[in-house]
Every structure is written in structure tokens, then in C-alpha cells.
Amino acid sequence: MHASPLPLRGKTALVTGVSRLRGIGFATAVRLASLGANVVTHHYRPHDIDQPWGADDLDAVRAEIADALAPGAAMSDHHADLRDPATIEPLLDAASALTGRLDILVCNQALTGGDGSIFDMTPDRLDAHWQTNARASLLLTAGLARRRRTERGGSHVDVARPGDRVADLGPFDAPTGHVIWMTSGQGHGAMVGEIAYATSKAALAGITRSVARELLDVGIVLNTVNPGPVNTGYLDPDTTDRDLSGVAEWISAQPFGRVGRPSDPASLIGWLCTPDGSWVVGQVLTSDGGFSL
């Protein structure tokens, strides 16, 4: 018996941070669309405008995702600065409004740049990366979890004390939703000059198991993906934000002679959101072609 070629048909996915044709968010949105999902994308173009690689034409981004949609599937896109917590619930509302449901949440938004070393770290740098990378992911996940609890007839949850368990609404025949967080390589080696970024990503990796356990009470499956080094433009001389001395030699010495492509982590994310990948729960998974080895 063969698996369905469109295992996500009828599901609706929200992918944040989808604004660049070379981005992981874009590749993930295309992958989920190719698996049959309805796709809602989020973008914050002012961030890209400030980067060396610049901002892509959003119409081109939309067109590529639309081309990947399965027959009958729908899509929409929305602008929001997720550093502002007031944007979280409206974005979830908009995503749910496309089809009346929200099944998959991929928290891919990330602040790039404006970082530094421990010697020049500031409260503002730490706060900006925390707000974008970690807090927004936690709040988006919390919003989806509350919606699922209400849909399942669960009662309001008061503030829990350490060790308190919320009433389990299971067992479930299948996951009621999937959430994917994105971390980085901070657990595999030093990320020099990226202290604020690595701190925010380490927070997500560190809390994955605890949040995943709580989400199981409403049937949601959470996993976190470390995509490893993926060239989204920052390793190209004309669009880099760093010194590339020795990088070509470093890349050629990797097991497969290359760094990641956006489609590499996107393939893992897509699989995790299908029935075939749904037995993987609460894990921090690295997709890096052996780089960390």
C-alpha cells in the first residue's frame, strides 16, 4: 500500500518569515504546498530591506508558492512585525480564516544582523533577538494551543504552578496539529559574534521537550529543527554580511562538498508534518549533511 502523494491535502499551514526566494521559509512553504497543504505565509519585508541581500519582490514569492499548490488548495499572505506581541493573535486569526482551520505552524521568523560578541553586548540587542526569534515562536504556539483546547471542549487554564498538569484531552487517533520551531547550531560549536541570536535560538531548543509534553495534552506535536549552515545568500560574495576568507575551502572540505540548500531543511519539516513523521515528538533535529560531525 503506497502513501498518499498528497498527505497534507485539506490541512492548512502557517509559515512565518516567508519573504525571500532563497529563504528557508519560502522553501518550506513550497514544500508544504507540494504535499497538498493550503498555505498561509507571513512576511516582514522591512527587515530584508536592511540586509545586504535586500528584499525580493513579494509578488514573485507569491507566484512561486501558488505554482506549487495542489489543485483546489488555497493560499494567502500577511505582513506583521512579530516583535510586537499585539500582532500574534491577529496573524493566527487571519491564518485560520483561510479555510476555517489551522493545522500546521512553522515558526521560521528570525532577526538577522544587529548582533555582536559578549564584549559589546547590549540589552537592546538581546531583547530584539529574544522578541523575534523566541518570544514570537512561544506566543504563536501558545495561541494555537489555546485555540485547539477550546475546539476540543477544554476549559480555561489558570496560571499553572511548577509541576501542575493541565487536564489531558486525549487520547487522539492522530495529531491535532504540528508545530515546528527553528533553532541553530549553538549546541554543536561556538557561534562567534552571534551571541544574541544564539541565545534566543538556544532558548527554543532548551524548552522544546517541556512545551512538547504540554502540547500533547491537546494532541499537538512539536519538534525543533536545526537546519545547519544553509546558504540563503549570506555565503555569496555580493550579498554576504561577513568575512568569507577561507569559506570556499571550508565548504569543499565538508562531507558532500557543499553547505545546505533551503530545500534540505524544508524536506525534513514537510515530512515531520505528515502522518509518516508524526511519531517523532519533542525532538531537536539537526539537518546539516554531517557538518556538525
C-alpha positions in Angstrom: 0.0 0.0 0.0 1.5 3.3 -1.1 1.4 6.5 1.0 -0.7 9.3 -0.4 1.2 11.6 -2.8 -0.6 14.5 -1.1 -0.5 13.6 2.6 -1.3 17.2 3.7 -4.4 17.6 1.4 -7.0 19.6 3.4 -4.6 20.8 6.0 -3.7 24.4 6.4 -0.2 25.6 7.3 1.1 28.9 8.5 4.8 29.6 7.8 6.3 32.7 9.2 9.3 34.5 7.7 8.5 33.9 4.0 9.7 36.8 2.0 12.8 35.7 0.1 13.1 33.2 -2.8 16.3 31.9 -1.3 14.9 31.6 2.2 14.2 28.5 4.3 10.7 29.9 4.9 9.9 30.1 1.2 11.3 26.6 0.6 9.2 25.3 3.4 6.0 26.9 2.1 6.7 25.4 -1.3 7.3 22.0 0.2 4.1 22.0 2.2 2.2 23.2 -0.8 3.6 20.4 -2.9 2.4 17.9 -0.2 -1.2 19.3 -0.6 -1.5 21.8 2.1 -3.3 25.2 2.0 -0.5 27.7 2.7 -0.6 30.9 4.7 2.6 32.9 4.7 3.8 35.7 6.9 6.5 38.3 6.0 8.1 41.4 7.4 9.8 43.0 4.4 11.4 46.0 6.2 13.8 43.5 7.8 15.1 42.2 4.5 15.5 45.7 3.0 18.1 46.4 5.7 20.1 43.3 4.9 23.0 43.1 2.3 21.0 40.7 0.2 18.0 43.0 0.1 14.3 42.2 -0.3 12.6 40.2 -3.0 9.5 41.1 -4.9 6.7 39.7 -2.8 4.6 39.1 -6.0 7.3 36.8 -7.2 7.3 34.9 -3.9 3.6 34.5 -4.0 3.6 33.3 -7.6 6.2 30.6 -6.9 4.2 29.3 -3.9 0.9 29.4 -5.9 2.6 27.3 -8.7 3.4 24.6 -6.1 -0.2 24.4 -4.7 -2.1 21.2 -5.3 -5.4 21.5 -7.3 -8.1 23.1 -5.1 -5.7 24.3 -2.4 -5.7 28.0 -1.3 -3.1 30.5 -0.1 -2.8 33.9 1.5 -0.1 36.0 2.9 0.1 38.6 5.7 2.5 41.3 6.9 3.3 41.6 10.6 6.2 42.7 12.8 6.2 39.8 15.3 8.4 41.7 17.7 5.1 43.3 18.7 3.0 40.8 20.7 -0.2 42.5 19.6 0.3 41.1 16.1 0.3 37.4 17.2 -3.4 36.7 17.7 -4.5 38.7 14.5 -2.0 36.6 12.5 -3.4 33.4 13.9 -6.9 34.6 13.2 -6.0 35.5 9.6 -4.3 32.2 9.0 -7.3 30.3 10.4 -9.7 32.3 8.3 -8.3 31.0 5.0 -10.1 27.6 5.4 -11.6 27.7 8.9 -8.8 25.7 10.4 -5.1 25.8 11.2 -3.2 22.5 11.4 0.5 23.4 10.9 2.6 26.2 12.4 6.2 26.7 11.2 7.9 29.4 13.2 10.6 30.4 10.8 10.8 34.2 11.5 14.3 35.3 12.6 16.2 38.5 13.2 19.4 38.7 11.2 22.1 41.2 12.0 22.4 43.7 14.8 24.2 41.1 16.9 27.7 41.1 18.4 30.1 39.5 20.8 29.9 39.2 24.6 32.3 42.2 24.7 29.9 44.6 23.0 26.5 43.1 24.0 23.7 45.4 24.9 20.2 44.9 26.4 18.6 46.1 23.2 20.4 43.5 21.1 19.4 40.7 23.5 15.8 41.9 23.6 15.4 42.3 19.8 16.6 38.7 19.1 14.6 37.3 22.0 11.4 39.1 20.9 11.7 38.0 17.3 13.2 34.5 17.5 12.0 33.1 20.7 9.1 35.1 22.2 7.2 35.3 19.0 7.5 31.5 18.5 6.3 30.8 22.0 3.4 33.2 21.7 2.3 31.8 18.3 2.5 28.3 19.7 0.5 29.3 22.8 -2.2 30.9 20.7 -2.6 27.8 18.6 -2.7 25.6 21.7 -5.4 27.7 23.3 -7.5 27.5 20.1 -7.1 23.7 20.0 -8.1 23.4 23.6 -11.2 25.4 23.0 -12.1 23.4 19.9 -11.8 20.2 21.9 -14.1 21.5 24.6 -11.4 22.1 27.2 -11.9 24.6 30.0 -10.0 27.8 30.6 -6.5 27.2 32.1 -5.5 29.2 35.1 -1.8 30.1 35.7 -0.1 26.8 36.5 2.4 26.3 39.3 5.6 24.3 38.8 4.7 20.7 38.2 1.0 21.4 37.6 -0.6 19.3 34.8 -3.4 20.7 32.6 -6.2 18.2 32.0 -5.3 15.8 29.1 -8.0 15.9 26.4 -6.7 12.7 24.7 -6.2 10.0 23.7 -6.1 11.1 20.0 -6.4 9.0 16.9 -3.9 11.3 15.2 -2.2 14.6 15.9 -4.5 17.5 16.0 -1.7 19.8 14.7 2.0 20.2 14.2 4.4 22.9 15.3 7.9 23.4 14.1 10.4 25.7 15.7 13.8 26.6 14.2 17.0 26.6 16.2 20.6 26.9 15.1 24.0 25.2 15.6 24.7 26.7 19.1 24.7 23.2 20.5 27.4 21.9 18.2 30.0 24.6 18.4 30.8 28.3 19.1 28.8 30.9 17.2 31.3 33.8 17.5 29.8 37.3 17.1 26.2 35.9 17.2 25.7 35.9 21.0 22.2 37.4 21.0 21.0 35.3 18.1 22.4 32.1 19.5 20.9 32.9 23.0 17.4 33.2 21.5 17.8 30.0 19.5 19.2 28.1 22.5 16.1 29.1 24.5 13.8 27.3 21.9 16.0 24.2 21.8 16.2 24.1 25.6 12.4 24.4 26.2 11.3 22.0 23.3 10.7 19.0 25.5 8.7 20.8 28.1 6.5 22.6 25.7 6.1 19.4 23.6 4.9 17.5 26.6 2.3 20.1 27.4 1.1 20.4 23.8 0.4 16.6 23.7 -2.5 17.3 26.1 -4.3 18.8 23.1 -2.8 16.5 20.6 -0.3 18.9 19.0 3.1 17.6 18.0 6.1 19.9 18.4 9.6 19.4 17.1 12.5 21.8 16.6 14.8 21.8 13.6 18.4 23.0 13.3 19.0 23.4 9.6 22.7 23.7 9.9 24.6 26.0 7.6 22.3 26.9 4.7 23.3 29.4 2.1 20.4 31.8 1.8 22.6 34.4 0.2 25.0 35.2 3.1 27.7 33.0 1.7 27.7 34.7 -1.7 30.3 37.5 -2.1 27.9 40.0 -3.5 25.3 39.6 -0.7 27.3 38.5 2.3 27.3 40.1 5.8 30.6 38.6 6.9 34.2 37.9 6.0 34.3 35.0 3.6 38.0 34.4 3.8 38.6 30.6 3.7 34.9 29.8 3.3 35.3 28.2 -0.1 38.0 25.8 1.2 35.9 25.1 4.3 32.9 24.2 2.1 34.9 21.9 -0.1 36.1 20.0 2.9 32.6 19.2 4.0 31.4 15.6 3.6 29.3 16.4 0.4 31.3 19.4 -0.7 28.6 21.9 -0.1 26.5 23.5 2.6 22.8 23.2 2.9 20.2 24.4 0.4 16.9 25.8 1.7 15.2 22.7 0.3 17.2 20.4 2.6 15.6 21.5 5.9 12.3 22.1 4.1 12.1 18.5 3.2 12.6 17.4 6.8 9.9 19.9 8.0 7.5 18.7 5.4 8.0 15.1 6.4 7.6 15.9 10.1 4.2 17.4 9.4 2.9 14.3 7.5 1.4 11.2 9.1 4.7 9.4 8.4 6.6 11.8 10.6 4.1 12.2 13.4 5.6 9.6 15.7 8.6 12.0 16.2 7.7 14.2 19.1 9.6 16.7 21.2 12.9 16.3 19.4 15.6 18.8 18.4 16.7 17.5 15.0 19.7 18.6 13.0 19.7 18.6 9.2 23.2 19.5 8.2 24.7 16.8 5.9 27.2 15.8 8.6 28.6 19.3 9.1 28.4 19.0 12.9 30.4 15.8 12.9 
